[in-house]
Each structure stands twice: as structure tokens, then as C-alpha cells.
Amino acid sequence: MSIISKIKSNPGLKRMALKMLIPANEHRPRLWVRWFLNPFKHKRGRHSIIRNRTRLDVFPFNEFTLGEKSVVEDFSTINNGVGNVIIGNGTIIGIGSVIIGPVTIGNEVMLAQNIVVSGLNHGYQDISISPSKQPVSCKHIIISDHVWIGANSVITAGVTLGKHCVIGAGSVVTKDVPEYAVAVGNPARIIKKYNQATEIWEKYNS
């Protein structure tokens, strides 16, 4: 068993490790973690760019990978505190976007501005305490290769977006979207699909 696995399985050690990694009342790593630990733990591909005004809340106990020639634009937030964040090659994370793991993003994906992709949910069932203090649940989000997500969209926990699908601006995606489909709205619904036989994007009637 690895050291990280031992710490995760021991509540006392886990609390101690988290105090060392995270300041009180904050949700971002300490400065020494960002400067001296994360660069050796996390993988960044050649020619990848993380802009200076990105909030990189990544911790050494989960994975963060950024592929070759991928870009994370200014004012974005990447957080792997509750699950891995894996970003492929040639992918763009647009200005002001938020990525909270567990999330896997493929190659040559375009995320426009102010997009939220979150694999995290807070519990709310116990009405005697705030949802902020209730246990969290996590469901893996998968965004396949060549996906394009329009500005101000939200991708909710557990959703899979198929290859080369398109999500219209302002959409809230609560269910899987198949490959080669266009989905729009709140909640998002499919309006077009690509017909492989005719090689035409056709209107979709559900």
C-alpha cells in the first residue's frame, strides 16, 4: 500500500495531512504545496499554457494532467480536491471557466467562456444542518475528443459528452449527450444529429 493510500485510509492521518496542505477556512493548497510539491507531482505536456491569473487549486493526493499544447485561460479555476482532473492535448479551457474533478477532458476540446464542469455535489437531505456541512458526492464527468461547449454552459456531475458533440451557449447538461449531436437549453436536449450515411447534420425529433 502506498503512503497516500495509507493516509487516505486513516482518518487521523488524513486530518493531519489536510491541515499541512490546506490553510484553515480555505479550499486551496498552501503556498509551499503550490511551489515545491505540485510541480513534481502533476504532469504538464510540452507547450501547454496556464495563464498567470488562473486559480490552480490542485493537491498532490489526486491527479492533475494537462496535455500538450493545451491552454487554461485567465480567471479560470481548476480544482482536483475531490477527484482527478485530466485534460488532453490541444484543448482550450476558456476565460473564467471552472473545472472541478473528477473530470476527464479529451483531445482538441473547446470550452468557451464562463463554463462550469463540476463532478461534485453537496448533500442536502438533512435539514438540520447547512448543505455546506453535509457529505459530498462525486460522479465522474467525461468530455470526449473534439467536443465544443458554448459560453455560460454547465455540465453536471456524472454526465458523458460523446465525441464531436456540440453544446449550445447557456445550456445546462444533466444527461449524457451522444457523439455527433447538438444539444441546447436548460435542461439540454438534442436538436441535431450527424447522419453518417448522408454526411449531413439533420434535425433531431425525440
N, C-alpha and C positions, 0 to 999 in steps of 0.2 A: 504494500500500500504506500502511495506517495505521501510526502509531507502535507501537501494541500488536501488530499483525501482524509488524512488523519485529523487535520484541523477542522474540516467541514463536519466530520462525524462526531466531534467532541464539543458540546455546547460551551463549556468553559473556555477551551482554547479558541473557539470561534469568536466569542465575545472579546477576548483579549486581542486577537489578531485584528478584528474590526476597529477597535479603539486605536491601534497603532496605525492603521491605514486611513481612517476617516476621522476628521475633526468632529467634536460634539455638535449636534444640531445641524450637520451639513450632510450632503449626499454626493460629495466629490472627494477624490483622493487628496491626501496631504501632499505638500509640495515635494517632499523627498521621494514620494512614490512616483510622482509625475516625472521628476528629473532623473532619478537614479535606478528605478526598478522597471517601470513600464517600457523604456526603450529596449531593454534586453529581453523582455517577455513577449511583447507584441510584434507582429510582423507587418512591415510595410514594403510593398513592391517598388521596383525601380520607377522613378519619375512620377511617383504618386505625390499628391499635394494635399496638405491640411492647412488651410488658411489660418493666419495668426489669431483671428478673432473667433475661432471655433472653440466651443466648450467641450473638452475631451475628458469626460468623466469615465475613464476606463480603469479597471482594477486588475491586479495580477492574478486573481483567483478565477477569472473567466477569460475567454479568448477575445481578442480583437485583431482582425486581419484586414488590411487594406491592399487591394491588388494593384498591379502595375498600371500606371497612367490613370489612376482614379483620382478624383478630386472631391474634397469636402469643403464647401464654400463657407464664407464668413457667416457668423451668428448661428451656425448650426450647433446641435448638441448630439454627441454620441455617448451612450451610457450602456455599459455591459455589466452593471451591478447585479442583475438578476438572471443574466443569460448571455451567451456568446453573441458577438456581432461580427459577422463575416461578410465582407464586401469584395466582390470580384474585380476583374480587370476592366479598365476603360469605363468605369461607372462614375456618374456625376451625382453628388448629393447637393441639392440646390440651396441657395441662401435661406437661412432661418429654419431649416428642417430639423426635426427631432427623430433620432433613431434610438429606440430602447429595446434591448435584447429580451428574449432570444430571437434573433433575426438573421436570416441568410439572404443576401442580395447577390444576384448573378453578375454576369459579364455584360458590359455595354448597356447598362440600365440608366435611364434618365429620370431623376427626381427633380421636379421643378421647385418653386419656392414655397416655403412655409408648409411643408408636408410633415405629418406625424405618422410614424410607423412604430407602433408600440406592442410588444408581446406581453406587456404587464397589465394586470388588472388588480384593483383593491377589492377585498371583500366588503360587503355592506349589510350582511344578513343580521348581525347583532345590533339592534337599535339602541342598546345601552351605551355603546362607545362609538367614537368617530370612525368612519371608514379609513382614515389615515393611520389608525392604530390596529386595524384588523389585518389578518394574514393576507398576503398577496398570492395570486395565482398567475402562472405564466403558460403561454401557449406559443409555440414556435411559428413565426411568420416566414414564409418562403416567397421571395420575389425572383422569378426565373429570368433567364437571359433576355435581353432586348426589350424589356418592359419600359413603357413610358407612363409616368404618373403626373397628371396635371396639377397646377398650383392649388394650395389650400385643401388638399385631399387628406383623408385619414384612413389608414389601413389598420384594422383592429386585430387583436390577438387571435392567433390560430389560422389566419387566412393564408391561402396559397394563390399566387398570381401566376398563371401559366405563361409560357414563352410568347414573347411578342404581343402580349395583350396591352391595351391602352385604357387608362383610367382618366375620365374627363375631369377637368378642374372642378374643385369644390365637392368631390364625391366622398361619401363615407362607405367604405367597403367592409361589409360584415360577413360576407360569404365568399367562398372560392370563386375565382374567375378563370375559365378555361383558356388554353392557349389560343392565340389568333382571334381574340374577341375584344370588343369595345364595350366598356361599362361606364355608366354615368348615373349621378343622382344620389339621393340620401333616403333610404339605403340604395346603394348602387345596384343597377340592373343592366343586363346585357341588351344592347341595342343593335349591334352589328357582329357578324362573324365572317371570317375569311373562308371562301369556298375554294378548296384546293383544286377541284375539277375545273372550275371556270376561271380561277385566278382573279376573282373579284370579291371585294368586301360587300357583303349583302346585308340588307336589313333583317334583323332577327325578330321573329314573333314568338314569344314564350307561350 
